[in-house]
Amino acid sequence: VDGTELRGYLSLSNANISTPAVIILPDWDGVNKYEKERATMLAESGYTAFAADIYGADLQENLTFDQKAQQATLYRNDPALYNQRIQLAVDYVKGLPQVDTDNIALIGYCFGGTGVFEYAYTGVSDVKVVASFHGGHQNLPRPMENVVPYVLVLSGGIDDAHGNQTEMEISLNDRETQWEITRYAEVNHGYTNWASEAYNPTADARSWHSMMQSFSSLLVGSTIPQTASADGRFKTLVTALSAADLVGALSKPEGPFTVFAPTDDAFEALPAGLVDCLVKEENKAILSDILLNHVVGGKVRSTDLSDGKNVTTLNGDDVTVDLSGGMVKIGSSTVINPDVEASNG
């Protein structure tokens, strides 16, 4: 664009379904190993992740201090240019066939954290969540009337770059924004950067968890397959649903369905090689029958079950509910996490 070649980094989940997407705005040294690793972490959790290039393809590795300062200052002083580059990344991600375009988040680190604020304050509605990790917010953007995305700010408690929190809260409240601000005691700027002296593993883990929880509640107002994919514990199940051509059926909004969903650990307990055999094309009918034995019509909560009740699955078989011993069992399988909500069950 404008004679500048931009080169981002795209990391895809293994799920062969439409997934929410997360766009990562880099810190002040551009798109490099750090952003790529964060993108990989998100893809492993079931998201399509894209680290967006802001500076240009020739400014991604081994930048000098002066180059980093020059580039960061250029974009901070020219919000229109910064937002143009961000919009290009959003438009690119929205054009990817595997992306659920109604569920996109924008996150940023340091310089990128400043960027997510700039973008949110333009009044855009094409992202649902923006998350700033140790962003620079001393100078709040000149906003539009409302800030539409949910705003998540995650800063160190002794990070001066956080800016004036009272002014930030007033600014967000004046624009009817849903927001959450968390600061971590005795934690400094750059606390998520593994290579930095400021790195704080506790704050890093807690802030990442906070972001993922926001995604779970705000991005994944989605179907059963999308919810399973984003959860991270059902990778084998999602692969099996795709192999059995059941993703479409279990994504239908009219549902609802209830899935007694085997975790990855449950699949790993099966005999070696069995799953690899079942997902082959020639075994599609067998696999479909097995999976439908884990699905019932209607929304069935754990509180709706009674001991000894027989439930008919979509393949026509009955499974028996066992509530003895203070646990919920469906057949011989123990329910470890009941009542996970999806848009269609």
N, C-alpha and C positions, 0 to 999 in steps of 0.2 A: 504494500500500500504506500502511496506517495514515494515510490522508488525504493522503499525499504522492504527487504525480505524478512518475513516473520516466520519463525519455526517453533511451534509448540511441541509438547510431548503428550501423546495420547496413550492411556492405559485402559484396557478393556477387561471387564469381568469375564469369567468363564460361562456365565449364564447366557443361554441363547434366547433371551427374552428382552423386552423393552425395559430399560432400567433408568432410574433417576441419574442425573449427572451432577458432578461437582467440578467447577472451574477453579483452578488455583492461580492466584496472582503471586508472582515471586517476590522475594525480598530484594534488597537493593543490588545484589550481584547477579541478577538475571536468572533465567531458567537453566539449572544445572542439576547435579546429582541430588541435592536436597529435595528440590521440588519433584523430581522424578520418583524418588523413594516415597514421598508422601502420596503421589498419584497411585503408585503401586499398592500402597496400604489401602487406599480407598477402593481400588478395583478388587482387591481381595475380599472386601466387605460387600461386594455386589454392586458397586457404582461404576458408571463410566466416568473416568477422571481425565481432565485435560489441564496441563500446566501451560498457561498462556504466556506467549512471548510479548513483552512490551517494548523492549529496547531495539530488537533486531537480531537476526540470526548470527551476526558477527560479534555480538556482545553478550555471550552466554558463559564463557569459560575464562577463568584467570584474569578477571578485570582488575586493574590497578585501583588504588583508593581514589585517585583523582577521577578515573572513569566512572566509578560507582557514584561518587558525589555529583559529578556533572550530569549523569543520566537521571538520577533520582530528583535532583533539583529542577531539571528541565520539565519533568512531568508533574511534579508537585506545583510548579508555577504556571502550568498550562493545563488546567483540569479538562478543557475541551479535548485536547490531544490525548490525554490519559484515558478519558472516557471513550474516545474513538477506538483506541486499541482494545479496550475491554469489550466494547460492543462487537468488534470483529470476532473476538473469541467466543462470545455468547452466540453470535450468529452461526459460527462454524459448528459449535456443539449442537445447536438446534437442528442443523442439517444432517446430523449423523443418524443413520437409519435405526440404530439400536437405542436411541435416547428417547425417554419419555419427556417430551418437551414441556409438559405441564409441571415437571418436578426437577428444577435446576437450582443449584446453590452456587454461591460465589464466595470463596474464602481467600484470605490473603495474609501474608506474613510481613511484618515490619512495613516496608514501602508498599507491599501488596495490601496490607491491612488498611492503610490510608486510602488505597484505590477502591476497596469495596465500599467504603463510606462515600467517596466521591460519586461512585456509580449509583448507589442507593438513593442519594440525595437529588438525583436528576429526575426522580418521579417514575422510574422504570417499573414495569410489572412483569418482566420476563424472567426474573429469578424470584424464588420464594424465600430464600434465606441468604443473608450475608453474614460472614463470621470474620472478625478481625483478631488475629493473634499478634500481640504486642505491636499494634499499629501506631502510627504517628497521628495524633488527633488534637494537637495543640491549636490548630486553626481549623474550625469546623467549616464544611462546605457551605456555599450559599445555596440553600435548598429550594426545591419546588414546594408546592403547597403541602403535599403529603409524602411520606417515605413508606412505600408499599411493602417491601420485604421485611420479614422478621430480622431484627438486628441483634447479633450476638457479639459482645466485646469481651475479650479474654486477655487481661493485661497483668503484668507484674505489679505488686503493691508499691514498689519503689522505682517504678519506671516513669520518669518525667515525661516521656513521649506520649503517655496516656492522655495528657492534657487535663483540663478542668472538668471533673466529672459532673459537677452540679450544672455547668453550662451544657454539657452533653445531654444530660437527662432532660433539662428544660427544652432543649432543641428537639429532642425526639418526642417528648410529650406534646409539644406544640403542633407536631405533625401527625398526631394520632398513631404513632408507631408502636408496634409490639416489640419490646426489647428486653434484653437480659445483659447485665454487666457483671462480670466476676473478676476480682483482683486477688492475687495470691501474695500473702504476707512474706516480706523479705525476699521477694523475687524481682529480678531486674529485667531490663530490656533484652530481647533475644533468647528468652528462656526455653524455647522449643528447638533451638538449633543445636544439634548433637555435637557439633564441632566447636561450639562457643564456650568460653569460660563461664558465661552466664547460664549455661544449660542447667535446668532444674528438672530432674526426671519426674518428680511428683507433680509439679505444676503442668508439665508436658502431658502426662497421662490423664490428669484430671480435666484439662482443657480439651483434649482430644475426645474424651468420654462425653463431655458436655456438648461438644459439636455433634457427635454421633447420636446422642439422645435427641437433640433438636431435629436432626434429619429423620430419625425414626418417627417422630410425632408430626413433623410438618411436610417432609418430602414423601414419606411412604404412607400417604393416605391412599394406598394403592392396592392392587389385586393380591390374591393369595400368592401367586408365583413371585411377584415383585417383592412382597413382604418377606418371603422366605429367602430370596436372593440377597436382600439388604441385611438380613439378620446375621449372616456369616456362618451359621451353624448347620446350614442345610444345602451346602454346595452339591453334594452327591444327589440329593433329592431333586434339585432344580435340573441337574444334568439328566436325571432319569425321566423327569416330566417332559423335557424337550425330546428325548429319544423316543418316548411313547406318544408323542404328538398330543399331549394333554395340556400344554400351556394355554392354548387358546380356550379350551373348554373350561379350565379353572380360572380364566380371566374374565369370563362373561359377567357383566354387571348384574344381570338378573338373578343369578345365584339364589340365595346364598348357599355356600358350602361350608362344611367343617372338615378339616383335614387333620387326621392323627399323624403328624409329620415326623418321620424318623430323622434323627440327627445324623450328622456325619459319623459320630461315634457308634451309632447303632449299625450303620452300614459297614463300618470297619470290623464289627464283630462277626460278620458273615464269612463263610468260607472264602479263602483266597481265590480270586479270579471270578467269583460268581457275578459281581456287579458288572465287570468288564464284559462278561458273556451276555448278560441280560440287555445291555444297552446296544447290542448289535442289531442291525436292521431286521435280520431274520427272526429275532425274538421279540419284536415290537408288541405283538398281541399278548404274549405271556407277561411281558413287563407291564403293559397297560392293565391287565387283569389284577396283577399284584398291587399296583398303585391304587387302583380304584377300590381295593379292599381296605384302603386307609381313608376313604372319603365317604361322607354321608351328606345327604341333602338337608338343607336348613342350617341355621346357626345354632349350634349346640354348645352351651357353656358347661363348665364343670359342675356348676350349681344345679344344672338341669338333670344331672345323672342320678340314678338310684342304684343301689347294690343289686346285682343280679339281672339288671335290665338288659334286654337284647336290642342291639341297634343294627339296622340293616344298611349295609354299605352299598355303594353304587354298582358294585359287580354282583349284587344279589345275595351275598353271604351275610350271615348274622355274626356279630361279635358281642361278647358278654362283658358287661361293666362289673368290675370288682372294686368295692370301696373299703375292703377290710384292711386293717393295719394302718389306717390313717393316710393311705395313699390311693390315688386313682389309677386303676389299671384298665386298659382296653385289651381284652384277650390276655395275652401274657406280657404285654408291654406296659411299662410304667410311664405315666405322664409326669414329666419333670417341670414343664412350664406351661400351665394352662391358659386358655383364654387370650391368646395373642390376636389382636384385632387386625383385620384387613378390610378393604372397602367392600368386598363381596363375600365376607364370611369371617 
